[in-house]
Amino acid sequence: MNLTVLKFALIRGLKSPVSMIVNYALPFIILIFMFDYSDGNEPSRGYFGLAMAIMFGAFYMAKSIQNDKIDGAVIRILAGPVTMRSYLVQNFLATMIPLSAIVAIISALGIIMYGWAFSLAVGLLLCYAFLGATSVGLSFVWSCLFKNKESGSVLYSMLMMVIILLCGLLIPLDALPAPLFYIGAIFPAHWASRAIEALLEYGGFVGIYWLSLLAMLLFAAAYLLYGGKRRII
């Protein structure tokens, strides 16, 4: 496989100032300032704050497809020896490689700084990685739907606010009215919240945790399949 697209997308994502702030600064700011154990209580909202940062970071890292679409680069790329499937796979990897590295560092720092149990750290690593994959897939779909970069970004930010409110990232799931709880279940972030809650409540890999990961995996597959079949040029 020609990996030119992967290298180019990876370099472009890493050089983006917004991506640098959202992906590399924000998660560590949350890790430092939203995990205060001085009162003896478990500040579990910090775990959900990290999930929000990963969702926004995935979107900004995955904007390379939208940029290629707007400036016409995708036409030139697909005119060469690169298939649509290869183009999407390489862009997906270019986003997931740094995201996975960040998640791994966060999990390691959680063990060092806050004494997270190894099972909690590994469980969060898998949960955040799966959430990142679904967020990248959703970003690909979003890039297919909108031709204007500014309007697409504004509407995506609005969608993220709805997801944050309905999926337990800001308000605990058990505090949501039943109709909103079930509406939120159509978004992958709802299942990420359930996976995090399962880890915090039971301290291990219970059934609802694995069910939540499976749901996020199915969402990611659906998004990527849709993005692969829909014309982006």
C-alpha positions as CSV (number, residue, x, y, z in Angstrom):
1,M,0.0,0.0,0.0
2,N,1.3,3.5,-0.9
3,L,1.4,5.3,2.4
4,T,1.9,8.9,1.0
5,V,-1.6,9.9,2.1
6,L,-1.0,8.6,5.6
7,K,2.3,10.6,6.0
8,F,0.8,13.8,4.5
9,A,-2.4,13.6,6.6
10,L,-0.4,12.8,9.8
11,I,2.0,15.7,9.3
12,R,-0.8,18.1,8.5
13,G,-2.8,17.1,11.5
14,L,0.2,17.4,13.8
15,K,1.1,20.9,12.5
16,S,-2.4,22.3,12.9
17,P,-2.4,24.9,15.8
18,V,-6.0,24.1,16.7
19,S,-5.3,20.4,16.7
20,M,-2.3,20.9,18.8
21,I,-4.3,22.7,21.5
22,V,-7.3,20.4,21.5
23,N,-5.4,17.1,21.1
24,Y,-2.3,17.7,23.1
25,A,-2.9,20.5,25.6
26,L,-6.6,20.1,26.6
27,P,-6.5,16.4,27.7
28,F,-3.6,17.0,30.0
29,I,-5.1,20.2,31.4
30,I,-8.2,18.2,32.3
31,L,-6.1,15.4,33.8
32,I,-4.3,17.9,36.0
33,F,-7.1,20.2,37.1
34,M,-10.3,18.0,37.0
35,F,-8.9,15.2,39.2
36,D,-8.5,16.7,42.6
37,Y,-8.6,14.0,45.3
38,S,-8.1,16.3,48.3
39,D,-11.6,16.0,49.5
40,G,-11.5,12.2,49.5
41,N,-14.3,11.8,47.0
42,E,-14.0,10.3,43.5
43,P,-14.3,13.2,41.0
44,S,-15.6,11.1,38.3
45,R,-16.6,14.0,36.0
46,G,-12.9,14.3,35.1
47,Y,-13.2,11.0,33.2
48,F,-16.0,12.4,31.2
49,G,-14.2,15.6,30.6
50,L,-11.4,13.6,29.0
51,A,-14.0,11.9,26.7
52,M,-15.2,15.3,25.6
53,A,-11.7,16.4,24.8
54,I,-11.1,13.2,22.7
55,M,-14.3,13.8,20.8
56,F,-13.3,17.3,19.8
57,G,-9.7,16.3,19.1
58,A,-10.8,13.6,16.8
59,F,-12.9,16.0,14.8
60,Y,-10.1,18.4,14.3
61,M,-7.6,15.7,13.4
62,A,-10.0,14.2,10.9
63,K,-10.6,17.5,9.1
64,S,-8.0,16.6,6.5
65,I,-10.7,14.9,4.3
66,Q,-12.8,18.1,4.3
67,N,-9.8,20.2,3.5
68,D,-8.9,17.9,0.6
69,K,-12.5,18.1,-0.6
70,I,-12.6,21.9,-0.5
71,D,-9.3,22.6,-2.2
72,G,-9.7,19.8,-4.8
73,A,-6.8,17.8,-3.6
74,V,-8.9,14.7,-3.3
75,I,-9.5,14.7,-7.0
76,R,-5.8,14.7,-7.7
77,I,-5.2,12.0,-5.1
78,L,-7.8,9.6,-6.5
79,A,-6.6,10.2,-10.0
80,G,-3.4,8.5,-9.0
81,P,-2.8,4.9,-7.7
82,V,-4.9,5.5,-4.6
83,T,-8.4,4.0,-4.2
84,M,-11.1,5.6,-2.1
85,R,-10.8,2.8,0.4
86,S,-7.1,3.3,0.8
87,Y,-7.6,7.0,1.0
88,L,-10.1,6.7,3.9
89,V,-8.1,4.0,5.7
90,Q,-4.9,6.1,5.6
91,N,-6.7,9.2,6.8
92,F,-8.3,7.1,9.6
93,L,-4.9,5.8,10.7
94,A,-3.4,9.3,10.5
95,T,-5.9,10.4,13.1
96,M,-6.0,7.3,15.3
97,I,-2.2,6.9,15.7
98,P,-1.7,10.2,17.6
99,L,-5.0,9.8,19.4
100,S,-4.1,6.4,20.6
101,A,-0.7,7.6,21.7
102,I,-2.4,10.4,23.7
103,V,-4.8,8.0,25.3
104,A,-2.0,5.6,26.3
105,I,0.0,8.5,27.9
106,I,-3.1,9.7,29.8
107,S,-3.7,6.2,31.1
108,A,0.0,5.9,32.2
109,L,-0.2,9.3,33.9
110,G,-3.4,8.3,35.7
111,I,-1.5,5.4,37.3
112,I,1.5,7.5,38.2
113,M,-0.3,10.7,39.4
114,Y,-3.5,9.3,40.9
115,G,-2.9,5.7,41.5
116,W,-5.4,4.3,39.1
117,A,-5.7,0.6,39.2
118,F,-4.2,-1.1,36.2
119,S,-7.6,-2.5,35.2
120,L,-9.1,1.0,35.3
121,A,-6.3,2.4,33.2
122,V,-6.6,-0.3,30.6
123,G,-10.4,0.0,30.6
124,L,-10.2,3.7,30.0
125,L,-7.6,3.3,27.3
126,L,-9.9,1.0,25.4
127,C,-13.0,3.1,26.0
128,Y,-11.3,6.3,24.9
129,A,-9.7,4.7,21.9
130,F,-13.1,3.3,20.7
131,L,-14.7,6.7,21.3
132,G,-12.0,8.3,19.3
133,A,-12.6,5.8,16.4
134,T,-16.3,6.6,16.4
135,S,-15.6,10.3,16.5
136,V,-13.2,10.0,13.5
137,G,-15.9,8.0,11.6
138,L,-18.5,10.6,12.4
139,S,-16.1,13.4,11.2
140,F,-15.7,11.6,7.9
141,V,-19.4,11.4,7.5
142,W,-19.8,15.0,8.4
143,S,-17.2,15.9,5.8
144,C,-19.2,14.1,3.1
145,L,-22.4,16.0,4.0
146,F,-21.1,19.6,3.9
147,K,-19.2,21.4,1.2
148,N,-18.6,24.5,3.2
149,K,-16.0,24.1,5.9
150,E,-17.2,26.9,8.1
151,S,-20.8,25.9,8.2
152,G,-19.8,22.2,8.7
153,S,-17.6,23.2,11.7
154,V,-20.3,25.3,13.3
155,L,-23.0,22.7,12.9
156,Y,-20.7,20.0,14.2
157,S,-20.0,22.1,17.3
158,M,-23.7,22.4,17.8
159,L,-24.1,18.6,17.4
160,M,-21.3,18.1,19.9
161,M,-23.2,20.3,22.5
162,V,-26.3,18.1,22.0
163,I,-24.3,15.0,22.4
164,I,-22.6,16.3,25.6
165,L,-25.9,17.2,27.1
166,L,-27.7,13.9,26.2
167,C,-24.9,11.4,26.6
168,G,-23.9,11.7,30.2
169,L,-20.7,13.7,29.6
170,L,-21.9,16.8,31.4
171,I,-25.0,15.5,33.3
172,P,-24.9,12.0,34.7
173,L,-27.0,9.5,32.7
174,D,-29.1,8.5,35.7
175,A,-30.1,12.2,36.1
176,L,-31.5,12.4,32.6
177,P,-35.3,12.0,32.0
178,A,-36.1,8.6,30.4
179,P,-36.9,10.1,26.9
180,L,-33.6,12.0,26.8
181,F,-31.7,8.9,28.0
182,Y,-33.0,6.8,25.1
183,I,-32.5,9.5,22.6
184,G,-28.9,9.8,23.7
185,A,-28.4,6.1,23.1
186,I,-28.3,6.8,19.4
187,F,-24.9,8.5,19.8
188,P,-21.6,6.6,20.6
189,A,-20.8,9.0,23.4
190,H,-23.7,7.5,25.4
191,W,-22.1,4.1,25.3
192,A,-18.7,5.6,26.3
193,S,-20.4,7.2,29.3
194,R,-21.9,3.8,30.3
195,A,-18.5,2.1,29.9
196,I,-16.8,4.7,32.1
197,E,-19.6,4.4,34.7
198,A,-19.2,0.6,34.7
199,L,-15.5,0.9,35.3
200,L,-15.9,3.4,38.1
201,E,-18.8,1.5,39.8
202,Y,-17.6,-2.1,39.5
203,G,-13.8,-1.6,39.1
204,G,-13.6,-4.2,36.4
205,F,-14.7,-5.4,33.0
206,V,-18.4,-6.3,33.5
207,G,-20.9,-7.1,30.8
208,I,-22.2,-3.6,30.3
209,Y,-18.6,-2.4,29.7
210,W,-18.1,-4.9,26.9
211,L,-21.5,-4.2,25.4
212,S,-20.7,-0.5,25.3
213,L,-17.4,-1.2,23.5
214,L,-19.3,-3.4,21.0
215,A,-21.8,-0.6,20.4
216,M,-19.1,1.9,19.7
217,L,-17.3,-0.5,17.4
218,L,-20.6,-0.9,15.4
219,F,-21.0,2.8,15.2
220,A,-17.5,3.3,14.0
221,A,-17.9,0.6,11.3
222,A,-21.2,2.1,10.1
223,Y,-19.7,5.6,9.9
224,L,-16.7,4.4,8.0
225,L,-18.8,2.3,5.6
226,Y,-21.0,5.2,4.9
227,G,-18.1,7.6,4.4
228,G,-16.5,5.0,2.0
229,K,-19.5,4.6,-0.2
230,R,-20.6,8.3,-0.4
231,R,-18.8,10.5,-2.9
232,I,-16.7,13.1,-1.3
233,I,-15.6,14.8,-4.4
